[in-house]
């Protein structure tokens, strides 16, 4: 009998690995794997949070840029009626019960200041403008307020002068389309100076990926009268040479881009800068079709709208090539037989205005823009067999000498008058710089008799040899 413990059983197999040792090693491996998985999970969370933070920062930067651009645009349209200027891009229609039955509620981010009860205008797609009244304003918390400034709002708008729906389907449609522009800019100013395009460009960074927005943006571009910087120099006599500025394309070896401004106000604001960059400080008015004609020639690869800001909008040649083949382009600048429902109602020939007696009638002053206008008129008359004569004179108001206009008197068949007025205005308008208004009158032998023709010689006469 042993004194200390049991005698070892030599027939029992020896335990080579203790259970506690096995568990410890496996647990270390499991814990290590779990720790790595947890670290990966935390890294993914941190990455998502960083992406979300980057997205929030990008949105904040977009909003800041949009606000700065909007303030710049608004500054070009100072108020004269006691109301601060504003515009708003409609981003949605709200289908809730309005305060007044028949009203429509729209949302958007307000740029500038608006108050309840204001009469405002709606620029929307094919419709030039409509007038409505702001019957209610709600802030982002949907609280009714009397005025708002530079914030997200819901505006309740009256029916205004929108036409009544002609079918049940039209009754279901919103009167104010998405991406319409609302503004309190006076109608004449808003139409002539083109508030719609620069207002939409202020919101471009937020909506550029939306096809409906881009379609409305191109619609606005097609309806804008652009100012193209040019350098006009003398060659010999009364002849002038016109050179257009060019911006270097981002693509190496790419063609120059034609700069254009979305309004005369934008052009005038940057005129001092244009003088320093080669003297391209003469502005030539062009509609979208004329702009495309130059921006798509062999020397240019497209155009850049508002190249000095507040928002730069590039229209490369492929985009312009597509634009000129759209129904909208042909509707605005040429007859499109496949879209009869879009054709505007024919305009009646204007009758001689009795106001002509309140003006002094003058011959054009030789030189300057007058020579360009006369050359354009002669060229147009020579290419249209239905035109016999064209007179171009200038009228100056007796009491207000600053009130001037060109008057173009056209001798052609009555059914051709409207078409020729449009054609003549298109070729004359680019050269109208000192006088911005033009009127058209049909030639009437009784009204424009021998005395008139003696004092004011014809500008173009097909019977002259």
Secondary structure, 3 states (H helix, E strand, C coil): CCCCCCCCCCCCCCCCCCHHHHHHHHHHHHHHHHHHHHHHHHHHHHHHHHHHHHHHHHHHHHHHHHHHHHHHHHHCCCCCCCCCCEEEEEEEEECCCCCCCCCEEEEEEEEEEEECCCEEEEEECCEEEEEEEEEEEECCCCCEECEEECCEEEEEECCCCCCCCCCHHHHHCCCCCCCCEEECCCHHHHHHHCHHHHHHHHCHHHHCCCHHHHHHHHHHHHCCCEEEEEEEEECCCCCEEEEECCECCCCCCCCEEEEEECCHHHHHHCHHHHHHCCCCCEEEEECHHHHHHHHCCCCEEEEEECCCCCCCEEEEHHHHHHHCCCHHHHHHHCCCCCCHHHCCCCCCCCCCCHHHHHEEEECCCCCCHHHHHHHHHHHHHHCCCCEEEEEEEEEEECCCCCCEEEEEEEEECHHHHHHHHHHHHHHHHHHCCCCCCEEEEECCCCCCCHHHHHHCCCCEECCCC
